[in-house]
């Protein structure tokens, strides 16, 4: 089984976010980047298939040279090879087109993508990738078992979970729950040394139309002051909820 794990290069959640050029560009100064958390769950599940079922695992990213340290980390965790498509990831459809070309050229059986990336939170790439490659698709996936070409997946739905039977080729949008958080892997020294010898292939992008552009970014409004009300003063609490918060 050939597995491709899509890796997004995203800011660490502890980084301070700022914008430049009239709030039209993201300011990367001082920002630390990591593997997108949803992708990290997917990579860990792919490593399980490698160790238990002999699958080969490659990782792919659409981005510039600045994303290569993130791909090297994925190699240090245990991926066999990495691919970087040499173009900026500025539009979901264009990214899906680049990934579809990699999937089709590589003949992958299973593609594990994160449900969404934590920078833009678009949540659109896995579904479009499945449509472009004519593969089966399971989103919000929290469990995945593969037996030959048969697949059983569990996904989150409103108010519960749904168990799905499908088959390869398959693309999933994975998320927290695909593996336990305690099973997430940190590269060790041996893995880091081996990663230097593993292939990281750079591909030039195929033609793809960007269907969306970012016009402007805006930070959330600062939180308002907190008003403390004595637990014995219910009348004051009701008054504030009614006249100030206007929620009742």
C-alpha positions in Angstrom: 0.0 0.0 0.0 1.3 3.4 -1.0 0.4 6.2 1.4 0.7 9.9 0.8 0.4 12.3 3.8 -0.4 15.9 3.0 1.6 18.2 5.3 0.7 21.9 5.9 3.4 24.2 7.2 1.6 26.4 9.8 2.5 28.9 12.5 2.8 27.5 16.0 -0.3 28.4 18.0 2.0 30.2 20.6 3.3 32.6 17.9 2.2 36.2 18.0 0.3 37.0 14.7 0.7 40.3 12.9 -0.1 41.6 9.5 1.7 44.1 7.2 1.0 46.2 4.1 -2.3 47.5 5.3 -3.3 44.1 6.8 -3.1 42.4 3.4 0.0 40.3 4.1 0.9 37.9 6.9 4.0 39.0 8.9 6.3 36.0 9.3 8.9 37.8 11.5 9.7 35.7 14.5 7.0 33.1 13.8 7.8 29.5 14.5 6.3 26.9 12.1 5.2 23.3 12.8 3.4 20.4 11.1 -0.3 21.2 11.0 -1.8 19.3 14.0 -4.5 17.5 12.0 -1.7 16.4 9.6 0.4 15.2 12.5 -2.4 12.8 13.6 -2.5 11.5 10.0 1.2 11.0 9.8 1.2 9.0 13.0 -1.6 6.8 11.6 0.4 6.3 8.4 3.4 5.2 10.4 1.3 2.6 12.0 0.4 1.2 8.6 4.0 1.2 7.7 5.1 -0.7 10.8 2.2 -3.1 10.9 1.3 -3.7 7.2 4.5 -2.8 5.4 3.1 0.3 3.7 5.4 2.9 2.1 4.8 6.5 3.3 5.6 9.7 1.5 4.7 13.3 2.6 3.9 16.2 0.4 3.7 20.0 0.8 2.8 22.8 -1.5 5.0 25.7 -0.7 8.4 27.4 -1.0 11.8 26.4 0.3 10.9 27.7 3.8 8.6 24.7 4.3 11.4 22.1 3.9 12.3 22.0 7.7 8.7 20.9 8.3 9.1 18.2 5.7 12.4 17.1 7.2 10.7 16.7 10.5 8.1 14.4 8.9 11.0 12.4 7.5 12.6 12.2 10.9 9.4 10.9 12.3 9.7 8.0 9.8 8.3 8.9 6.4 10.2 7.3 3.5 10.4 10.3 1.2 9.1 13.9 0.8 7.8 16.0 -2.1 7.6 19.7 -2.2 5.6 21.4 -5.0 7.4 24.7 -5.6 4.6 27.2 -5.4 2.9 29.3 -2.7 -0.2 27.8 -1.1 -2.5 30.7 -1.5 -5.7 29.2 -2.8 -7.4 25.9 -1.8 -8.3 24.9 -5.4 -4.8 25.5 -6.7 -3.4 23.5 -3.9 -5.8 20.6 -4.6 -4.7 20.7 -8.3 -1.0 20.4 -7.3 -1.7 17.6 -4.9 -3.9 15.8 -7.5 -1.0 15.8 -9.9 1.3 14.3 -7.3 -1.3 11.6 -6.4 -1.9 10.6 -10.0 1.7 10.6 -10.9 2.7 8.6 -7.8 -0.1 6.0 -8.0 -1.0 6.3 -4.3 -3.6 4.1 -2.8 -4.4 6.1 0.4 -4.0 9.9 0.8 -4.2 11.2 4.4 -4.8 14.9 4.6 -5.8 17.0 7.6 -9.5 18.0 7.8 -8.2 21.6 7.8 -5.1 23.6 8.4 -5.0 25.8 11.5 -3.8 28.9 9.6 -6.6 29.5 7.1 -9.1 26.9 8.4 -10.5 26.5 4.9 -11.3 22.8 5.2 -11.7 22.6 1.4 -8.6 20.8 0.0 -9.3 17.1 0.9 -12.7 17.1 -0.7 -11.6 18.9 -3.9 -8.6 16.5 -4.1 -10.9 13.5 -3.9 -13.1 15.0 -6.7 -10.0 15.7 -8.9 -8.6 12.2 -8.5 -12.0 10.4 -8.6 -11.2 8.7 -5.2 -13.5 7.8 -2.4 -13.6 10.4 0.4 -14.2 10.4 4.2 -14.0 13.6 6.0 -13.7 14.3 9.8 -12.1 10.9 10.1 -11.3 9.7 13.6 -10.5 6.0 13.0 -9.2 4.1 9.9 -8.6 0.4 9.3 -7.4 -1.1 6.0 -7.7 -4.7 5.0 -6.4 -5.3 1.5 -8.4 -2.8 -0.5 -11.3 -2.7 2.0 -11.5 0.1 4.4 -13.5 0.8 7.5 -13.5 4.4 8.8 -15.3 6.2 11.6 -16.0 9.9 11.2 -17.5 12.5 13.5 -21.0 13.8 12.6 -23.3 16.2 14.3 -24.3 14.6 17.6 -22.3 11.4 17.2 -20.1 9.2 15.0 -20.7 7.3 11.8 -19.0 4.1 10.7 -18.3 3.9 6.9 -17.3 1.0 4.7 -15.4 1.9 1.5 -12.4 0.9 -0.6 -9.1 2.1 -1.9 -8.2 4.5 -3.5 -9.3 6.7 -0.7 -8.7 10.2 0.6 -9.5 11.1 4.1 -9.7 14.4 6.0 -8.2 13.3 9.3 -8.4 15.1 12.7 -7.8 14.6 16.4 -8.8 11.1 17.4 -7.3 9.4 14.4 -4.6 8.3 16.9 -4.3 9.1 20.6 -2.4 12.2 21.4 -0.1 10.2 23.5 0.9 8.3 20.4 2.1 11.4 18.5 5.8 11.1 17.7 8.8 13.3 18.4 11.8 12.8 16.1 14.7 11.2 17.9 18.4 11.7 17.1 18.5 8.5 14.9 15.5 9.7 13.0 17.0 13.2 12.5 20.2 11.7 11.2 18.4 9.3 8.8 16.2 12.1 7.5 19.2 13.8 6.0 19.7 10.8 3.7 16.1 10.5 2.6 14.9 12.0 -0.7 13.2 15.4 -0.7 12.1 15.9 -4.3 11.1 19.4 -5.5 8.5 19.5 -8.3 7.5 22.5 -10.4 3.8 23.3 -10.3 1.3 22.4 -12.9 -1.0 25.0 -14.3 -3.7 25.8 -11.9 -6.2 28.7 -11.7 -6.4 30.5 -8.3 -10.1 30.9 -7.6 -9.8 33.0 -4.5 -7.5 35.7 -3.2 -7.1 37.2 0.3 -8.3 40.8 0.4 -7.5 41.7 4.0 -6.8 40.2 7.4 -8.3 41.3 10.7 -7.5 40.3 14.2 -10.3 39.4 16.6 -11.6 42.4 18.6 -10.1 42.6 22.1 -12.1 41.0 24.8 -14.2 43.4 26.9 -13.7 43.9 30.6 -15.1 41.3 33.0 -17.9 42.3 35.4 -18.0 40.4 38.6 -21.3 39.8 40.2 -21.8 38.4 43.7 -23.5 35.0 43.7 -26.0 36.5 46.2 -27.0 39.3 43.8 -29.1 37.5 41.2 -31.1 40.6 40.4 -28.0 42.4 39.3 -26.9 39.4 37.2 -30.3 39.3 35.4 -30.1 43.1 34.8 -26.7 42.9 33.3 -27.6 39.9 31.1 -30.7 41.7 29.9 -29.6 45.3 29.5 -25.8 45.0 28.7 -25.1 41.6 27.3 -28.6 41.5 25.7 -28.7 37.7 25.8 -32.0 37.4 27.6 
